[in-house]
Amino acid sequence: MSLLEFVSLLKGLDYPIAHSHFKVDAANPAPQPPFITYVTPSTANKMADNKVYYKMTDVDVELYTRDKDLVAEQKIEAMFDEHSIPYNATQVWIESEQVFQKIYETRLI
């Protein structure tokens, strides 16, 4: 699955979404949680003979919520499951922002 296809699936969840962060200014205030950001921190390409044979992109999908939001988590996990996208997840409380951050880590092949 390409990153473009994956982002299209994320957009289908009907939450505000941005790569890395939202560009905030007077005309575009920050969205209120729940919202999603995603980052592509690295690749794990398979290479041989000076060529990339299999492109693999690591993607972190970050869900931000004010309270533990089982419905939002279930929507994201159902999307992963429906499209056979394996993932691991961790969650932390960000005191300074007063939000929960749940990070879904996956690798696109």
Backbone torsions as a table, in degrees:
resi	resn	phi	psi	omega
1	MET	NA	135.3	178.9
2	SER	-81.1	162.0	176.3
3	LEU	-62.6	-37.7	178.4
4	LEU	-60.8	-43.8	177.5
5	GLU	-64.9	-41.5	-179.3
6	PHE	-63.4	-45.0	179.2
7	VAL	-63.7	-35.9	176.1
8	SER	-60.9	-39.9	176.3
9	LEU	-63.8	-42.3	178.8
10	LEU	-62.1	-42.0	179.4
11	LYS	-62.3	-29.4	178.2
12	GLY	-68.5	-10.3	178.8
13	LEU	-77.7	-10.9	177.2
14	ASP	65.3	37.1	170.2
15	TYR	-115.9	152.4	172.0
16	PRO	-57.6	137.4	-176.6
17	ILE	-139.2	143.6	177.5
18	ALA	-150.2	153.0	171.5
19	HIS	-79.5	121.7	177.0
20	SER	71.7	-58.1	-176.8
21	HIS	-163.2	164.6	176.5
22	PHE	-89.2	137.4	174.6
23	LYS	-80.8	111.5	-173.2
24	VAL	-109.0	132.6	172.2
25	ASP	-151.6	-173.2	-176.5
26	ALA	-59.3	-35.6	-178.7
27	ALA	-82.7	-22.1	-177.6
28	ASN	-129.1	87.8	179.0
29	PRO	-70.4	160.3	177.9
30	ALA	-64.0	142.1	177.3
31	PRO	-70.9	153.5	173.9
32	GLN	-84.7	144.6	177.6
33	PRO	-61.5	150.0	6.6
34	PRO	-82.2	143.8	172.6
35	PHE	-149.2	167.0	-174.8
36	ILE	-126.4	138.5	166.0
37	THR	-124.7	159.7	175.5
38	TYR	-140.5	149.3	176.9
39	VAL	-135.3	155.9	177.1
40	THR	-119.0	83.7	-171.1
41	PRO	-70.5	-23.5	-176.3
42	SER	-165.3	173.0	171.6
43	THR	-121.9	163.7	176.8
44	ALA	-137.6	48.6	-175.5
45	ASN	-59.6	147.6	173.9
46	LYS	-98.8	123.2	-173.1
47	MET	-128.0	151.5	172.4
48	ALA	-164.4	152.1	177.1
49	ASP	53.2	42.1	179.1
50	ASN	57.9	35.4	-178.5
51	LYS	-145.1	146.2	173.0
52	VAL	-87.6	116.5	-179.9
53	TYR	-89.9	-37.0	179.1
54	TYR	-134.6	119.4	176.4
55	LYS	-87.1	130.3	177.7
56	MET	-134.0	126.4	-177.5
57	THR	-117.2	125.5	174.5
58	ASP	-79.1	136.6	180.0
59	VAL	-132.1	131.6	172.2
60	ASP	-108.7	120.3	176.7
61	VAL	-102.3	122.9	-175.2
62	GLU	-113.6	117.9	176.8
63	LEU	-100.2	126.5	178.7
64	TYR	-112.6	128.8	-179.9
65	THR	-140.2	153.6	176.9
66	ARG	-73.8	-41.5	178.7
67	ASP	-123.1	167.2	174.7
68	LYS	-58.7	117.5	-173.2
69	ASP	-114.6	88.9	-177.9
70	LEU	-65.9	-29.9	179.1
71	VAL	-67.0	-46.3	178.9
72	ALA	-63.3	-43.1	178.9
73	GLU	-61.9	-42.6	-179.4
74	GLN	-63.9	-39.1	178.1
75	LYS	-62.0	-45.0	179.9
76	ILE	-65.6	-46.8	-178.0
77	GLU	-65.8	-35.3	176.6
78	ALA	-65.0	-38.5	177.4
79	MET	-63.6	-45.4	176.7
80	PHE	-58.7	-48.7	-177.3
81	ASP	-64.2	-43.4	-178.2
82	GLU	-60.7	-32.8	-177.3
83	HIS	-104.9	15.7	177.3
84	SER	52.6	47.7	177.7
85	ILE	-105.0	110.5	179.4
86	PRO	-72.0	150.2	-178.0
87	TYR	-154.7	160.0	166.7
88	ASN	-123.7	154.6	-177.7
89	ALA	-137.2	147.3	172.0
90	THR	-136.1	157.8	179.4
91	GLN	-138.5	141.7	176.7
92	VAL	-138.7	158.5	172.6
93	TRP	-99.2	127.5	178.0
94	ILE	-102.9	99.8	-174.0
95	GLU	-58.1	-45.8	-175.1
96	SER	-63.2	-27.7	-179.1
97	GLU	-103.2	-10.8	-177.4
98	GLN	57.7	47.2	178.5
99	VAL	-138.8	154.3	167.5
100	PHE	-88.9	141.3	174.7
101	GLN	-120.8	117.1	174.3
102	LYS	-109.0	123.8	-176.6
103	ILE	-108.7	123.2	174.3
104	TYR	-102.6	121.5	179.2
105	GLU	-105.1	130.2	178.3
106	THR	-144.2	170.6	177.8
107	ARG	-131.6	123.4	178.1
108	LEU	-89.6	132.7	179.9
109	ILE	-117.0	NA	NA
